[in-house]
């Protein structure tokens, strides 16, 4: 029997002392079986004596459909084909496509939680994208709902109707840090900032549009308590005050529109003006706005005047999270490519493709699409 160094399989038993470790000599192949996608192995961990399939903890586990068909369906989701169209082309039910999407979503979530952490990000752009679930509101017009000054919507929160996809983006790596689907409220803004803060190291500079909720959300995550000393004078001392952290930088790009047309742009620095001047960053969200276009061209529910909208909020969220993992790890970005040759020879490779994950230092290669679906948690030995 061949040893673990040849199989590259970690033990999936969380109670095993070798859990998540590879090349430790504890995994052996004990049998094989035939599937529609070819021969598969069954392994056993000699440490805990647990047997497991080669496809355990992957999106293909216990599926009777051939892997290529599942991969084709998931790829079609990422090129703006709606669920109904995929089901028609592949000859399967829509519920089957959604089941495969759920598998891919869970694996993408696992990848994000394992690899997107402690990133040395210096600036973060924030924005929201409009879409809808099941039905439109505002009499079918694609208009922003009315919001109060604190960002709360006058309409009741619901899993149907208008929905917003909140995105935090690191432009220096072209990396999507976090995605949340929810209403355009201060609560969702706080969730996005908290998610982003758990991923990045230190306190980066934040930039957004003129939406007012981000400032309070940033203040809730990055703050210090200012305590006033006693003066010795009669009366109660001043209560402690919550202030922005000295390293926090937040600036807004405020767009002025009249009758739906852009007539002016201004910048508003809410905090950290001195540090922003020292860093020399330009205020803007143009990189994230370009990403918004990429998403609208990649996922059917975000298309303008589309009939491929999601019927459930969770399905919209699953598509966006899966797209995030694909965009970060398996989709080379043109602006990140590295030049490897200055030769004028016609057929010589001149550029090395690079993904956002490679630029951020959390991956060493462009992931194959299958890797997104077969990723397994591996710990350091």
Buried (B, 14 or more C-beta within 10 A) or exposed (E): EEEBEEBEBBBBBEEBEBBBBBBBEBBBBEEEEEBEBEEBBBBBBBBBEBEBBBBBBBBBEEBEBBBEBBBBBBEBBBEBBBBEBBBEEBEBEBEBBBBBBBBBBBBBBBBBEBBBEEBEBBBBBBBBBBBBBBEBBBEEEEEEBEBEEEBBBEBEEEBBBBBBBBBBBBBBBBBBBBBBBBBBBBEBBBBBBBBBBBBBEEBBBBBBBEBBBBBBBBBBBBBEEEEEEEEEEEEEEEEEEEEBBEEBBBBBBEEEEEEEEEEEEEEEBBBBEEBBEEEEBEBBBEBBBEBBEBBBEBBBBBBEEBEBBBBEBBBBBBBBBBBBBBBBBBBBBEEBEEEEEEEEEEEEEEEBBBBBBBBBEBBEEBBEBBBBBBBBBBEEE
